[in-house]
Structure formats: C-alpha cells, structure tokens
C-alpha cells in the first residue's frame, strides 16, 4: 500500500524545500545527476536577460533580495543590477560564475523570484507614471495566494505605489497599511453613513476617513451625505462603480466633484478604484486625486527572463538566440546611452560623446559571501521614481 500523500499547508512549498532545490524543474535535476555520474565539474557563467516586455520598452529589476537570500553561502560569484534599476531588452541583469552542479537545481526558484517581482514592480511603475504624481495604492493582494502577499506588495511599493493594503506586507515594509471600508460593512450596518459613523467612532483617528459611496445610492448624493456627516474629519470618498452598471466613471467622478465643491467640500479627495489600470488612469486624472489598483498590479504579467549558460570553463558558448560570453552593462554618465560589453573587455568612455561610462552590474557576492546589502524598500522606491520617464 502506498504512503499517504503528505498534506501541504495551504498548498505551499516550505522554505526548506526551496532552499534544498526541491521546487526545481526536473530536467535541471536530470542534468545534475548526469554530470555527477560522469564526474564532470564544469565552471560556467550564467546570464539573465529579457528579450522583451509585456508592455513598453523597459522593466524594473526586482526580486534580487530573494535571490541573494537563496544563494548566500554557495560557492559562487554574482553580479547584478542594483534592485530597482530600469533595464531594457537584451541587457544583462544578472551574471553568476559557478560550478554548474552547484546552481542547477536553484534556477527555477531564482527565475521565479525575478520574473514575478519584476513584472509587478514594472506594472506599478507604469501606473505611477499614468497617475502623474497622484498616489497609487496596491489593493490587489486578495486576488493572489496570501503566502506571497508580502512579496507582491514589496514589489508594488518599490515600483512606485504610495501604499499597500495588506497588513503583514505593510508591517514588513515598515509603513502603515492603506484601506477604506468594505462594501460588506455597509451592507451589514444598512447604509454608507452608518458605516462611516461607526468607522469614525471605533478606528484610530490617525487613519484617513474614506467613505465608499457606491453600495446603494447615487454616488454624488452618498458622497455629499458622508461629507456633511463627518465634516472636517472626512478625507476622501471612494468610487468603485461595478462594471455591470456600465457607468461612465469619468462623468460620475465629475458629478461627485461638482457637488462636493459647490457645498464647500473642495478639500475632500476622490479615490477611484475597481478595475483601474494604466490605460484607464490618464483620462481620470482630471478629477481623481488618488487611485487604488488591484488585480492589474498583483497579477501583473511576469517579465520573461531567460537564464542561460554563456561560458563553459572560460570559453564563450551559448544556445541559439543568446550571445555568448559573460557581459557587463555600461551607461554613459552624460548622454545615458547604454552598452553591452564582454566582462573581459573594459569600457572607459562613450564612443559617441567621449564622456566617462560606468558599469551598471555590481558584484553582490564573492564565493557566496555578501559584499553589499540590498537597500531598504523606501530607498529602492526613491531610486525607481528618479529613473522613470515622464510619460508612458
């Protein structure tokens, strides 16, 4: 009789399984076993890059913190873009020098860390650009497996979100979580006004009072009712009109703004959420002060990184579609042009403007020893925002 299947709490791989390489694709394990049986110990250089992006011509590099945590202590050297760096297609973002059998079973986890986090950070950045300085909050943790909520919200915050809704993720980021009230509370208490009165009585006064005004009645009347009820303590009204009502969100928001303004509530902000994405944000900037973005950020398309061998025992070699040889990425300090150059060939000046260039891939590990710390999420977020283009 076969052994009963071991139950996995919440369907998760354990930290120990990830560290032991148990979540790898099996063909990496086959390769390891074959090389071990043949007593072949090849020193390789592995390189990660993306051939393209789900949208646009750039991405935000994210997930390096988890990669370093996974690989710390292994006999390898690692170079990478600093976390939060804006990168382009076919640029190397990570280079590892290691004996292949030491790294083979970690490739699946390594790519997973980078692909998902970079996809989320990139989408958050695109939403932040679309909002043109208006705060964008990540409201989508409830759409994904709760075990990865801290990773999702970290990547969203790094990418440019001004806040996150998940409590554990906010605690990890050392920021206060952002939230309003759920429709369920309005349904239980009977109406939006009763729900907001209860919120105002019970919840810490430091938390913004944001009334959700689309549960039962017309948005502009519920917005005005809540503003009059809470007066100076109300911070914003939240519009989340269901798509099933086929409402014109821009026109609804205009009406809400008009009614609030003519009744003396010019300072009450409008937060728009529910199905919001980068393409829908620009026209709403006319009236929206803040945005809550859920699934488009938390379930953002991954950045499809490839991680492949580019050297074996010092000789440049790569599969079709990849350029052989371990490569460094340089940027001109003046014109900001970028150049991909073999590690063995140092670059000193820009061939176009003759100004100094600097390498972008920094060494983070030497024989498994960390050489530098990953900055805080707040520092990385600031770095990301400093690089973003003004428009999409």
N, C-alpha and C positions, 0 to 999 in steps of 0.2 A: 504494500500500500504506500502510495507516495506521501511525502511530507506535506502537511497543510501549508498553503501559501502564507507567508509572513505578512501580517497587516501593516501597511504603511500609514501612519497618522496623516490624515488629510492628503494622502497620495503623494507625499513629498519624499525626495531623496534626502538622506541625512547629510549633515556636514561631513561626517566621517567618510561616507560613501563618495562624496565629491572629492575630498582630499585624497582618497585612495584610488581615484581614477575609475571608479565603478560606473559612472554615468557616461562613459565614453561610447562612441560608435564602435561596434565590434570589430570593424576592419582595422582600426588602429591597434587593437589587442592582437589580431592575427599578425600584423606586421611586427609587433614587439616579440611575439613568440618565435616567429621565423628567424628574425635577426639573432635572437638569443640562441636558438638551436644551431644556427650556422656560425655562431661565435663572431658575428660581425658587429663591430662597435664603431660606427661612423660619426664623426663630428659634423654637424650640419648647421647651416644658418637658415632660419625660418623667417619669413617676412609676411606681414599682414597689410593688405590694402583693399580698397573698394573700387570696383570697376565703374560704379555709377550710384545713383541715389534715387529713392522713391519719388522725390520732387526736387527740382532745382539742381544746382551745380556744386553744392558743398554740404558738409556734415559737421557735427560737433563730436569730437572724440570723447567718449565717456566709458566708464567701466574699468579703467586702469586700476583703481583701488582694489577691486576684487581679484584681478589678475595677479597683482603683486602679493596679495594675501595667499592666493593659491600656490604660487611658485616659490615663495620665500623658503630658503633652506635647500633648494635643489641646486645641483652643480651647474649653473648656467649664468650667462651674462645677458642682460636685457637692456635694450634702448627703446624709448617710446616718445611720442609727442606728449608734452605735459597735458594732463587731463583738462578738457575744456577747449583745446585748440581747434580752430576751424581748419578743416582739411578739404582737399579736392580729390577728384577721381584719380586713381592710379598712383597716388602718393603713398609712400611707405608710412605707416603709423606706428609700427612696432617691428623690431628685429630681435631675434633670440639666437644666441650661439650656444649649442648644447649637444651632447651625445643623443642621438635620436631616441634610443630606448628610454632615456630619462624623461622625455617630453611627450611621447606618442599618445599615451592614454590621457593626457590633460588637454588635448587640442579641442575636444568637444566642449568642455566646460569653458575653456579660455575664449573660444569664439562666441559662446552663448553670453558670457559676461559683456563682451564688447558690442556685439551686434544689437542686442536689445537695448542696453543702456544708451548707446549712441543714437539709435533710432528715436527713442523717447526724448533725449536732450535736443536732438535736431528739430523734432516737431515742436517742442516747447519754444525753441528759438524762433521758429517761423511764425508761431502765434504771437510771440512778443513783438516781433517786427511789425506784424499786421496791426497790432493794437496801438502802435505809435506812442509808446510811453505810458499807456493806461495799464494798470495792474492786470495780470492774467493769473488766475488761481487754478491749480490742478485739483479737479474734483472727481477723477476717474478711478480711484483705487478700488471702488466697489465693483468695477467691471472685470477685475483680474483676480488671480489667485492671491489670497491675503498674505501668503508666505513671502511674496515678492513685493508687497506694498512699499516697504522702506526703500528698496532699490528703485522702484518706479518713481516715487516721489523725490528721491535724491536726484535722479537724472532730470526730472521735470524742473526742479528748483535750480539745478546747475544750468540748465538750458535757458532759463530766464523767467520762470514762473515766480511771482512775488510771494506765493504762499501755497500751502498744501492742506488738504482736508484730513488726511489720515493722522490719528493721534500718535501712533507709535512712530510713524515716519517723521512727524514734526518734532517729536522728542529726540529722535536720532539726529535731526538737523539743528537742534537747539533753537527752534523757533516756535511761536505759538501757532496751533492749527487754526485754519480759517473755515468758518461754516456759518450757516444761517439756521433755519428750522426746516424740518422735513414736512412734506405735504401730510404725512401721517398724523403729525401733531395737530395740524389744522382740522383734519377730519375727526379726530377724537374729541377735541375741545369745541368743535362746532363752527368756528369761523376764524379768519385770519386775525381779527382784532383780539379775540380771546387768547389765541396762541401767543401773540406778541405781548400782551399784558402779562401772561404767565412767564414768558421768557424774561421780561424786564424785572419781574419780581424775584425770580429764582437765580438767574445766571449772573455771574461776576460782572460788575459794572464796567470792567475794562474790555469786555467783549463787545464788539460792534453790534448794535441793534439793526438787523437787516430783515425787513418784512417781506415774506413771499406773498405775492399778490395775484396769483392766477389759479387758486384752487376752486373757487366757486363763482365769484362775480367778475364784473368787468375790471380790467387791470387798473384803469385810471381812477375809478371810484374806490377800489380797495387801497390803492396807493395813498390817495388823499385821506381816507378814513384812518389809516395807520399813522400817517404824518400828524394828523390832528390829535390822535390819541396819545402818541408818545412825545410829540412836540420836539423839544430841543434834544431829546435823547436818541431820536431815530437817526441812523447813519445812512441807510440806503434802502431802496426797495429792489427786490429781485424779480426779474421777469423770466419765466421758463415756460412759455406757452407751448403746449403739446403740438407736434406737427399735425396731429389728426384734426385739429381745429382749422388748419390751413390759414392761420393768421399771418398778416404781414408784420413781422416783428419790428421792422423799422418804423412803420406807421403807428403801431401800438406804443412803442417807446416814445415817439414824438408826442403822442396824446398824453402819456403819463407825464412827460417833462413839462408840457404846457400847463396842465392842471396844477402840478406842484408849484411851478413858477408863479402863476397868477394868484395863488393863495399864500404866497410868502415863504415857500419852502425851496428856494433856489439852491440851498446848500445840501439838500437830500440827494444822494447819488443814485444812479441807476446801474445795477449789476445785471448783466444778461448772461444766461447760461442755458444749457439744454441743447445739444446738437450743434454747438458752436465749433467752427473750425476756422483755419486761417483764411479760407476763401470767403467766409461769411462775415468776418470781423470788419474789414475796411469800410463797407457802407454803414455799419452800425456805429462807427466812431463819431458820427455826427451827434449822437445823443447818449451813447454808453459811456460810463465812467470807469467801469471795471468789467471783467469777464470771468466766468467760470467755465473751464473746458474740461470735459470728462473723457469719453472714450477715444477721441482723436489723439489725445496725448498718451493715455495709459496703454492703449492698444496700437500705438504708432507702428507703421511698417519698420521692420528692422533694417539697419544698414548691413548689406550683404557682403561682409568682409570675407576675403579668402586668406587662408593661412597656409603657405606652401614653402617647400624647400627651394632655396635659391643658390645654395652652395653645399657640396659634399666634400668633406676633407679638404677644404680650402679652394676647391675648383668650382667655378661658376657653372651651375646647371639648374634648369627649371623646366617644368612641364609646358606644353603649348599654352599660349595665352598669357604667360608671365615672363618678365625679363629676368635673366639670371644675374646672380651676384647680389650680395648684401648692399643695401643702398642707404645713403643719408639724404635728408631733405634740407636744402638751404633756402634762406629767404634774404633778399636784398633789403638792407636797412633803410634805403631811400625810396626806390621805386616799388618795393614789395613784391617783385617778381620772385617766383619760386623755381627751384632747380633740383632735379633728382640726379644724384651723383653717386658712383660707387664709393663705398667706405674707404677703399684703398686709394682713392684719388681725392685729396683735399682741395676744397674750393676756397679762394680768398676774396675774390672780387666779382662783381656783377659784370657779365660780358656786355651788357647793354649800356649801363650808366657808369660803370667802372667804380662804383662805391662798394663798401665793405659788405660781405654777406656773412650770415651766422647760421650755424647748424640748428635745426629745429628738433631733431631727435636727441633727447638727453639720456645718459646712462642712468638707469634706476637700480640695476642690480649687477653685482660682481660676484660670481660664484655663489649665487643665492643670498648674498648679503645686501640688504637695502642700503643704497647710497644716499637717498634723499627721501623725504616724506612727501606724501600727497598733500597738497594744501587743504584747508577746510572747505566745505561746500560753499560757504559765503565768499571765500577768496576766489574759488573757481568760477562762481557765478559772475562776480565782478569782471574777471578776465574774459569770460564769454561775451558779456554785454559790450566790452570795449572793442571786440572784433567784428560784431555783427554789421552787415550792410544796413543802410538806412531804409531800403525798400526791398521787397521780395523780387 
